[in-house]
């Protein structure tokens, strides 16, 4: 059975997060932080990555207290299309999924679809 998860966040909520390096390190992997820095520490980028992590958790019917957000890494291919790298116990459980991240005005939204 396929499953999907969607998350929407207000971008301005991430304006203060980007200046809190210990909180950033608790949510994002080293690679994600490098990507955020390459995008000028943009709140919109941070919000999109966070929304994708939440959307993945919703697709697997779990919450942010069930797994570390760092177990879900959002990466990007050469065309800047997002994809997910799962770490630890998630890696073998969910091999097939797609992710999409969009921004519009003051919001970022992400959708994750799991396939059997």
VMD Tcl script that builds the backbone (N, CA, C; Angstrom):
set m [mol new atoms 348]
animate dup $m
set s [atomselect $m all]
$s set {name element resname resid chain x y z} {
  {N N UNK 1 A 0.831 -1.180 0.000}
  {CA C UNK 1 A 0.000 0.000 0.000}
  {C C UNK 1 A 0.881 1.251 0.000}
  {N N UNK 2 A 0.582 2.184 -0.884}
  {CA C UNK 2 A 1.319 3.434 -0.944}
  {C C UNK 2 A 0.872 4.350 0.186}
  {N N UNK 3 A 1.740 5.261 0.555}
  {CA C UNK 3 A 1.447 6.202 1.627}
  {C C UNK 3 A 2.051 7.548 1.258}
  {N N UNK 4 A 1.426 8.619 1.705}
  {CA C UNK 4 A 2.013 9.925 1.425}
  {C C UNK 4 A 1.999 10.795 2.675}
  {N N UNK 5 A 2.876 11.777 2.683}
  {CA C UNK 5 A 2.959 12.746 3.761}
  {C C UNK 5 A 3.193 14.122 3.176}
  {N N UNK 6 A 2.575 15.113 3.758}
  {CA C UNK 6 A 2.714 16.504 3.303}
  {C C UNK 6 A 2.963 17.365 4.526}
  {N N UNK 7 A 3.856 18.340 4.388}
  {CA C UNK 7 A 4.082 19.295 5.464}
  {C C UNK 7 A 4.245 20.684 4.861}
  {N N UNK 8 A 3.682 21.668 5.541}
  {CA C UNK 8 A 3.810 23.060 5.134}
  {C C UNK 8 A 4.290 23.857 6.335}
  {N N UNK 9 A 5.234 24.749 6.104}
  {CA C UNK 9 A 5.777 25.571 7.185}
  {C C UNK 9 A 5.865 27.021 6.738}
  {N N UNK 10 A 5.744 27.901 7.699}
  {CA C UNK 10 A 5.926 29.325 7.434}
  {C C UNK 10 A 7.428 29.614 7.489}
  {N N UNK 11 A 7.959 30.168 6.421}
  {CA C UNK 11 A 9.404 30.356 6.279}
  {C C UNK 11 A 9.982 31.236 7.383}
  {N N UNK 12 A 9.276 32.268 7.786}
  {CA C UNK 12 A 9.831 33.196 8.781}
  {C C UNK 12 A 10.123 32.521 10.125}
  {N N UNK 13 A 9.475 31.384 10.389}
  {CA C UNK 13 A 9.772 30.638 11.615}
  {C C UNK 13 A 11.228 30.193 11.673}
  {N N UNK 14 A 11.893 30.119 10.524}
  {CA C UNK 14 A 13.253 29.616 10.445}
  {C C UNK 14 A 14.295 30.734 10.419}
  {N N UNK 15 A 13.841 31.983 10.502}
  {CA C UNK 15 A 14.772 33.114 10.534}
  {C C UNK 15 A 15.687 33.058 11.744}
  {N N UNK 16 A 15.155 32.721 12.914}
  {CA C UNK 16 A 15.983 32.653 14.123}
  {C C UNK 16 A 16.745 31.334 14.213}
  {N N UNK 17 A 16.193 30.266 13.664}
  {CA C UNK 17 A 16.858 28.965 13.707}
  {C C UNK 17 A 18.211 29.024 13.022}
  {N N UNK 18 A 18.295 29.735 11.902}
  {CA C UNK 18 A 19.538 29.738 11.133}
  {C C UNK 18 A 20.696 30.369 11.907}
  {N N UNK 19 A 20.399 31.128 12.955}
  {CA C UNK 19 A 21.440 31.751 13.771}
  {C C UNK 19 A 21.743 30.947 15.031}
  {N N UNK 20 A 21.119 29.785 15.172}
  {CA C UNK 20 A 21.330 28.933 16.346}
  {C C UNK 20 A 22.036 27.656 15.877}
  {N N UNK 21 A 23.378 27.698 15.897}
  {CA C UNK 21 A 24.129 26.580 15.308}
  {C C UNK 21 A 23.913 25.261 16.048}
  {N N UNK 22 A 23.723 25.291 17.366}
  {CA C UNK 22 A 23.517 24.016 18.069}
  {C C UNK 22 A 22.170 23.405 17.704}
  {N N UNK 23 A 21.142 24.213 17.538}
  {CA C UNK 23 A 19.844 23.697 17.112}
  {C C UNK 23 A 19.903 23.209 15.664}
  {N N UNK 24 A 20.590 23.956 14.813}
  {CA C UNK 24 A 20.751 23.521 13.413}
  {C C UNK 24 A 21.432 22.153 13.368}
  {N N UNK 25 A 22.474 21.963 14.187}
  {CA C UNK 25 A 23.208 20.696 14.193}
  {C C UNK 25 A 22.387 19.554 14.774}
  {N N UNK 26 A 21.361 19.879 15.557}
  {CA C UNK 26 A 20.510 18.821 16.108}
  {C C UNK 26 A 19.428 18.381 15.123}
  {N N UNK 27 A 19.160 19.203 14.111}
  {CA C UNK 27 A 18.113 18.911 13.127}
  {C C UNK 27 A 18.687 18.442 11.801}
  {N N UNK 28 A 19.781 19.070 11.374}
  {CA C UNK 28 A 20.319 18.838 10.033}
  {C C UNK 28 A 21.672 18.134 10.083}
  {N N UNK 29 A 21.923 17.310 9.064}
  {CA C UNK 29 A 23.203 16.614 8.945}
  {C C UNK 29 A 24.268 17.607 8.466}
  {N N UNK 30 A 25.517 17.168 8.543}
  {CA C UNK 30 A 26.625 17.998 8.040}
  {C C UNK 30 A 26.414 18.368 6.576}
  {N N UNK 31 A 26.002 17.402 5.773}
  {CA C UNK 31 A 25.781 17.664 4.344}
  {C C UNK 31 A 24.654 18.665 4.126}
  {N N UNK 32 A 23.601 18.566 4.911}
  {CA C UNK 32 A 22.499 19.521 4.778}
  {C C UNK 32 A 22.951 20.925 5.172}
  {N N UNK 33 A 23.740 21.018 6.223}
  {CA C UNK 33 A 24.239 22.330 6.648}
  {C C UNK 33 A 25.147 22.925 5.576}
  {N N UNK 34 A 25.966 22.092 4.938}
  {CA C UNK 34 A 26.800 22.582 3.819}
  {C C UNK 34 A 25.910 23.106 2.698}
  {N N UNK 35 A 24.840 22.370 2.392}
  {CA C UNK 35 A 23.917 22.807 1.338}
  {C C UNK 35 A 23.260 24.137 1.729}
  {N N UNK 36 A 22.810 24.241 2.974}
  {CA C UNK 36 A 22.186 25.482 3.456}
  {C C UNK 36 A 23.175 26.641 3.322}
  {N N UNK 37 A 24.422 26.409 3.721}
  {CA C UNK 37 A 25.435 27.456 3.604}
  {C C UNK 37 A 25.695 27.840 2.154}
  {N N UNK 38 A 25.650 26.862 1.257}
  {CA C UNK 38 A 25.865 27.153 -0.168}
  {C C UNK 38 A 24.713 27.968 -0.754}
  {N N UNK 39 A 23.575 27.964 -0.067}
  {CA C UNK 39 A 22.399 28.734 -0.494}
  {C C UNK 39 A 22.264 30.011 0.357}
  {N N UNK 40 A 23.398 30.493 0.866}
  {CA C UNK 40 A 23.469 31.739 1.651}
  {C C UNK 40 A 22.658 31.693 2.941}
  {N N UNK 41 A 22.574 30.512 3.554}
  {CA C UNK 41 A 21.868 30.363 4.826}
  {C C UNK 41 A 20.436 30.895 4.740}
  {N N UNK 42 A 19.824 30.652 3.624}
  {CA C UNK 42 A 18.494 31.170 3.313}
  {C C UNK 42 A 17.414 30.454 4.136}
  {N N UNK 43 A 16.568 31.221 4.805}
  {CA C UNK 43 A 15.485 30.643 5.618}
  {C C UNK 43 A 14.547 29.792 4.782}
  {N N UNK 44 A 14.361 30.160 3.547}
  {CA C UNK 44 A 13.486 29.405 2.650}
  {C C UNK 44 A 14.052 28.009 2.390}
  {N N UNK 45 A 15.367 27.912 2.224}
  {CA C UNK 45 A 16.017 26.614 2.030}
  {C C UNK 45 A 15.880 25.764 3.286}
  {N N UNK 46 A 16.130 26.363 4.437}
  {CA C UNK 46 A 16.027 25.649 5.708}
  {C C UNK 46 A 14.600 25.131 5.902}
  {N N UNK 47 A 13.628 25.981 5.636}
  {CA C UNK 47 A 12.220 25.597 5.794}
  {C C UNK 47 A 11.857 24.442 4.876}
  {N N UNK 48 A 12.328 24.471 3.638}
  {CA C UNK 48 A 12.032 23.396 2.696}
  {C C UNK 48 A 12.611 22.066 3.126}
  {N N UNK 49 A 13.853 22.079 3.609}
  {CA C UNK 49 A 14.468 20.842 4.089}
  {C C UNK 49 A 13.725 20.295 5.302}
  {N N UNK 50 A 13.365 21.180 6.213}
  {CA C UNK 50 A 12.633 20.756 7.399}
  {C C UNK 50 A 11.271 20.171 7.017}
  {N N UNK 51 A 10.568 20.834 6.120}
  {CA C UNK 51 A 9.254 20.344 5.688}
  {C C UNK 51 A 9.376 18.963 5.056}
  {N N UNK 52 A 10.436 18.720 4.297}
  {CA C UNK 52 A 10.627 17.411 3.664}
  {C C UNK 52 A 10.843 16.324 4.712}
  {N N UNK 53 A 11.607 16.625 5.754}
  {CA C UNK 53 A 11.819 15.660 6.834}
  {C C UNK 53 A 10.488 15.331 7.517}
  {N N UNK 54 A 9.713 16.358 7.826}
  {CA C UNK 54 A 8.399 16.156 8.462}
  {C C UNK 54 A 7.458 15.384 7.542}
  {N N UNK 55 A 7.475 15.701 6.256}
  {CA C UNK 55 A 6.606 15.006 5.302}
  {C C UNK 55 A 6.961 13.525 5.245}
  {N N UNK 56 A 8.261 13.212 5.297}
  {CA C UNK 56 A 8.666 11.808 5.308}
  {C C UNK 56 A 8.120 11.102 6.544}
  {N N UNK 57 A 8.260 11.727 7.700}
  {CA C UNK 57 A 7.745 11.122 8.933}
  {C C UNK 57 A 6.239 10.918 8.864}
  {N N UNK 58 A 5.533 11.857 8.285}
  {CA C UNK 58 A 4.083 11.708 8.143}
  {C C UNK 58 A 3.751 10.552 7.198}
  {N N UNK 59 A 4.552 10.388 6.158}
  {CA C UNK 59 A 4.313 9.292 5.208}
  {C C UNK 59 A 4.496 7.929 5.868}
  {N N UNK 60 A 5.407 7.845 6.840}
  {CA C UNK 60 A 5.602 6.564 7.529}
  {C C UNK 60 A 4.781 6.502 8.818}
  {N N UNK 61 A 3.916 7.492 8.993}
  {CA C UNK 61 A 2.985 7.531 10.133}
  {C C UNK 61 A 3.710 7.611 11.482}
  {N N UNK 62 A 4.770 8.425 11.512}
  {CA C UNK 62 A 5.552 8.638 12.729}
  {C C UNK 62 A 5.670 10.137 12.991}
  {N N UNK 63 A 6.143 10.480 14.179}
  {CA C UNK 63 A 6.331 11.875 14.552}
  {C C UNK 63 A 7.786 12.194 14.790}
  {N N UNK 64 A 8.071 13.456 15.088}
  {CA C UNK 64 A 9.469 13.864 15.265}
  {C C UNK 64 A 10.101 13.281 16.524}
  {N N UNK 65 A 9.304 12.728 17.405}
  {CA C UNK 65 A 9.869 12.087 18.598}
  {C C UNK 65 A 10.184 10.609 18.370}
  {N N UNK 66 A 9.754 10.058 17.236}
  {CA C UNK 66 A 9.984 8.644 16.947}
  {C C UNK 66 A 11.356 8.366 16.335}
  {N N UNK 67 A 11.899 9.318 15.609}
  {CA C UNK 67 A 13.206 9.175 14.959}
  {C C UNK 67 A 13.946 10.496 15.065}
  {N N UNK 68 A 15.246 10.433 14.968}
  {CA C UNK 68 A 16.043 11.654 14.895}
  {C C UNK 68 A 15.846 12.262 13.505}
  {N N UNK 69 A 15.663 13.568 13.457}
  {CA C UNK 69 A 15.527 14.222 12.155}
  {C C UNK 69 A 16.799 14.071 11.323}
  {N N UNK 70 A 17.914 13.813 11.982}
  {CA C UNK 70 A 19.170 13.606 11.252}
  {C C UNK 70 A 19.218 12.238 10.582}
  {N N UNK 71 A 18.288 11.336 10.922}
  {CA C UNK 71 A 18.203 10.047 10.232}
  {C C UNK 71 A 17.599 10.196 8.838}
  {N N UNK 72 A 17.038 11.371 8.575}
  {CA C UNK 72 A 16.427 11.678 7.279}
  {C C UNK 72 A 17.218 12.832 6.683}
  {N N UNK 73 A 18.042 12.525 5.696}
  {CA C UNK 73 A 18.875 13.560 5.079}
  {C C UNK 73 A 18.302 13.940 3.719}
  {N N UNK 74 A 18.112 15.226 3.510}
  {CA C UNK 74 A 17.624 15.715 2.227}
  {C C UNK 74 A 18.831 16.165 1.421}
  {N N UNK 75 A 19.011 15.554 0.271}
  {CA C UNK 75 A 20.121 15.900 -0.609}
  {C C UNK 75 A 19.547 16.364 -1.945}
  {N N UNK 76 A 20.428 16.728 -2.861}
  {CA C UNK 76 A 19.985 17.236 -4.166}
  {C C UNK 76 A 20.873 16.679 -5.263}
  {N N UNK 77 A 20.260 16.332 -6.389}
  {CA C UNK 77 A 21.037 15.816 -7.511}
  {C C UNK 77 A 21.622 16.980 -8.321}
  {N N UNK 78 A 22.239 16.662 -9.450}
  {CA C UNK 78 A 22.883 17.688 -10.276}
  {C C UNK 78 A 21.914 18.718 -10.841}
  {N N UNK 79 A 20.640 18.370 -10.906}
  {CA C UNK 79 A 19.617 19.314 -11.382}
  {C C UNK 79 A 18.936 20.037 -10.214}
  {N N UNK 80 A 19.484 19.868 -9.015}
  {CA C UNK 80 A 18.964 20.456 -7.778}
  {C C UNK 80 A 17.622 19.860 -7.354}
  {N N UNK 81 A 17.283 18.687 -7.881}
  {CA C UNK 81 A 16.064 17.989 -7.459}
  {C C UNK 81 A 16.355 17.281 -6.140}
  {N N UNK 82 A 15.455 17.404 -5.173}
  {CA C UNK 82 A 15.711 16.781 -3.872}
  {C C UNK 82 A 15.516 15.266 -3.901}
  {N N UNK 83 A 16.281 14.594 -3.061}
  {CA C UNK 83 A 16.066 13.168 -2.800}
  {C C UNK 83 A 16.444 12.918 -1.353}
  {N N UNK 84 A 16.003 11.800 -0.827}
  {CA C UNK 84 A 16.205 11.488 0.577}
  {C C UNK 84 A 17.227 10.371 0.738}
  {N N UNK 85 A 18.116 10.565 1.692}
  {CA C UNK 85 A 19.046 9.521 2.114}
  {C C UNK 85 A 18.644 9.149 3.538}
  {N N UNK 86 A 18.279 7.891 3.730}
  {CA C UNK 86 A 17.875 7.440 5.066}
  {C C UNK 86 A 19.065 6.819 5.779}
  {N N UNK 87 A 19.156 7.097 7.064}
  {CA C UNK 87 A 20.247 6.588 7.879}
  {C C UNK 87 A 19.699 5.680 8.974}
  {N N UNK 88 A 20.593 4.920 9.564}
  {CA C UNK 88 A 20.293 4.043 10.703}
  {C C UNK 88 A 19.154 3.076 10.394}
  {N N UNK 89 A 18.228 2.922 11.314}
  {CA C UNK 89 A 17.194 1.891 11.170}
  {C C UNK 89 A 16.204 2.176 10.050}
  {N N UNK 90 A 16.127 3.398 9.584}
  {CA C UNK 90 A 15.188 3.732 8.503}
  {C C UNK 90 A 15.667 3.217 7.147}
  {N N UNK 91 A 16.966 3.073 6.994}
  {CA C UNK 91 A 17.579 2.774 5.709}
  {C C UNK 91 A 16.971 1.561 4.997}
  {N N UNK 92 A 16.770 0.486 5.709}
  {CA C UNK 92 A 16.284 -0.742 5.082}
  {C C UNK 92 A 14.769 -0.865 5.070}
  {N N UNK 93 A 14.090 -0.067 5.862}
  {CA C UNK 93 A 12.638 -0.179 5.977}
  {C C UNK 93 A 11.873 0.474 4.837}
  {N N UNK 94 A 12.420 1.544 4.252}
  {CA C UNK 94 A 11.679 2.346 3.279}
  {C C UNK 94 A 12.540 2.608 2.042}
  {N N UNK 95 A 12.637 1.617 1.152}
  {CA C UNK 95 A 13.538 1.772 0.002}
  {C C UNK 95 A 12.979 2.580 -1.172}
  {N N UNK 96 A 11.660 2.744 -1.271}
  {CA C UNK 96 A 11.083 3.382 -2.456}
  {C C UNK 96 A 10.199 4.566 -2.082}
  {N N UNK 97 A 10.608 5.738 -2.502}
  {CA C UNK 97 A 9.843 6.947 -2.181}
  {C C UNK 97 A 10.243 8.058 -3.142}
  {N N UNK 98 A 9.432 9.084 -3.182}
  {CA C UNK 98 A 9.785 10.296 -3.927}
  {C C UNK 98 A 9.494 11.488 -3.041}
  {N N UNK 99 A 10.189 12.576 -3.279}
  {CA C UNK 99 A 10.025 13.791 -2.489}
  {C C UNK 99 A 9.973 15.002 -3.414}
  {N N UNK 100 A 9.157 15.957 -3.047}
  {CA C UNK 100 A 9.068 17.217 -3.777}
  {C C UNK 100 A 9.010 18.349 -2.760}
  {N N UNK 101 A 9.745 19.425 -3.032}
  {CA C UNK 101 A 9.762 20.603 -2.167}
  {C C UNK 101 A 9.430 21.821 -3.018}
  {N N UNK 102 A 8.519 22.663 -2.517}
  {CA C UNK 102 A 8.157 23.891 -3.227}
  {C C UNK 102 A 8.087 25.058 -2.252}
  {N N UNK 103 A 8.242 26.243 -2.797}
  {CA C UNK 103 A 8.145 27.471 -2.011}
  {C C UNK 103 A 7.201 28.421 -2.727}
  {N N UNK 104 A 6.402 29.142 -1.937}
  {CA C UNK 104 A 5.540 30.171 -2.509}
  {C C UNK 104 A 5.314 31.238 -1.454}
  {N N UNK 105 A 5.767 32.430 -1.746}
  {CA C UNK 105 A 5.586 33.529 -0.809}
  {C C UNK 105 A 6.225 33.210 0.526}
  {N N UNK 106 A 5.416 33.187 1.562}
  {CA C UNK 106 A 5.954 32.984 2.907}
  {C C UNK 106 A 5.904 31.537 3.376}
  {N N UNK 107 A 5.640 30.591 2.468}
  {CA C UNK 107 A 5.502 29.189 2.855}
  {C C UNK 107 A 6.422 28.269 2.052}
  {N N UNK 108 A 6.826 27.186 2.714}
  {CA C UNK 108 A 7.516 26.076 2.057}
  {C C UNK 108 A 6.659 24.843 2.301}
  {N N UNK 109 A 6.566 24.004 1.288}
  {CA C UNK 109 A 5.758 22.788 1.391}
  {C C UNK 109 A 6.560 21.628 0.815}
  {N N UNK 110 A 6.370 20.467 1.402}
  {CA C UNK 110 A 7.032 19.264 0.892}
  {C C UNK 110 A 6.050 18.117 0.881}
  {N N UNK 111 A 6.239 17.237 -0.079}
  {CA C UNK 111 A 5.409 16.043 -0.210}
  {C C UNK 111 A 6.312 14.838 -0.391}
  {N N UNK 112 A 5.985 13.762 0.310}
  {CA C UNK 112 A 6.717 12.504 0.184}
  {C C UNK 112 A 5.702 11.410 -0.093}
  {N N UNK 113 A 6.007 10.598 -1.099}
  {CA C UNK 113 A 5.166 9.440 -1.422}
  {C C UNK 113 A 6.028 8.193 -1.270}
  {N N UNK 114 A 5.537 7.240 -0.471}
  {CA C UNK 114 A 6.199 5.950 -0.311}
  {C C UNK 114 A 5.523 4.947 -1.228}
  {N N UNK 115 A 6.335 4.143 -1.878}
  {CA C UNK 115 A 5.826 3.092 -2.768}
  {C C UNK 115 A 6.209 1.733 -2.217}
  {N N UNK 116 A 5.360 0.754 -2.420}
  {CA C UNK 116 A 5.696 -0.621 -2.030}
  {C C UNK 116 A 6.526 -1.269 -3.090}
}
mol reanalyze $m
mol bondsrecalc $m
mol representation Tube
mol addrep $m
